[in-house]
Amino acid sequence: MRAIGIVLAGGNSKRMRELSNKRAIAAMPVAGSYRSIDFVLSNMSNSRIPSVAVFTQYNSRSLNEHLNSSKWWDFGRKQGGLYVLTPTITADNNDWYRGTADALYQNLDFLRNSHEPYVVLASGDGIYKLDYNKVLEYHVEKKADITVVCKTMPPEEDVTRFGVVRTDWDGRIIDFQEKPVLAESNTISCGIYVIRRRQLIELIERSAQEDRYDFVKDILVRYKNLKRIYAYELDTYWSNIASVESYYKTNMDFLKPEVRNYFFREYPEIYTKVGDMPPAKYNPGARVKNSLVSSGNIINGLVENSVLFRQAYIGNNCVIKNSIILNDVYIGDNTVIENCIVESRDTIRANTTYIGTPDNIRIVVEKNERYTL
């Protein structure tokens, strides 16, 4: 593909509450064995994009560990590859990324030293499949300056946390509102953009001169009437996990056979870093209904309509319903957990109960010490 890829994975979201206290949003576990960033990296690899840069910043340790080898997404190449770029202190700059446009400005050398004519910009918190070649073909066909991948959401969906767009008959964006109080449309930006590399450099340099740091507000919104900005309609599954409610819903979606088959059995595949763990073990008395159970799990109780990530231990007579159990969680005997998200490396004491509601998912974060000297 005649493009380089840039993944914006440095942001934080207060909508994630305690879940973002120790990891970046792009490193959030999804669907049992994956991380959020796996989906965009797999899309980049499957679209044959040779060089991909991931911009990390907030709580990046977990994300950096996940990206320590590029082979899992087939970026271990002689030409191109996977680059993890963090804020760099220099004689001229001592700032962290102050926004998405500033992150691009601080890494302009990556853009200048590349040879591909186009850039695919994408966020690291989207769950979807997309061939970016089709977006590029649309971009060239429309003679667009910027193409924004958009999706029309159901009427009942709250779209005020997204960028909301309105288009004309030809697909050109005529209005772009970033997180409006009152949305005038239910078509949203998916945070995926295609733009010519030289034009991106020019726009970023101009924004930096004017002390503007946000790509959406200071480029897309500001230039919507000056540049030819088009919308590419995405008609397949897409979800953003940057809130507790959407994160919970996205994981629950993977309990639906049609969603699992789409992501895991239909070409192209989604790749992730593989760990060497034994298969899940179901001891006598274990009962599992409509759940995703990952490798390394040991189950003794009831698990129903739930997603269990790697190395979870479910004790005797436990009842786990409509919940997400993150990595390396120990749940003691006779525990009841319903409508909850249990943080990774938690130890839940025996004979305890945690119950949320479908409209108010409870996050369980225990401080119990499992390992002692």
Secondary structure, DSSP 8 states (H G I E B T S, - for coil): --EEEEEE-----GGGGGGGSSS-GGG-EETTTEEHHHHHHHHHHHTT-SEEEEE--TT-HHHHHHTS-GGGGT---SSSEEEEE-----SS------SHHHHHHHTHHHHHT---SEEEEEESSEEE---HHHHHHHHHHTT-SEEEEEEE--TTS--TTSEEEEE-TTSBEEEEEES-SS-S-SEEEEEEEEEEHHHHHHHHHHHHHTT---HIIIIIITTTTTS-EEEEE--S-EEE-SSHHHHHHHHHHTTSHHHHHHHHTSSS------------EE-TT-EEES-EE-TT-EE-SEEES-EE-TT-EE-TT-EEES-EE-SS-EE-TT-EEESEEE-TT-EE-TT-EEE-BTTB-EEE---------
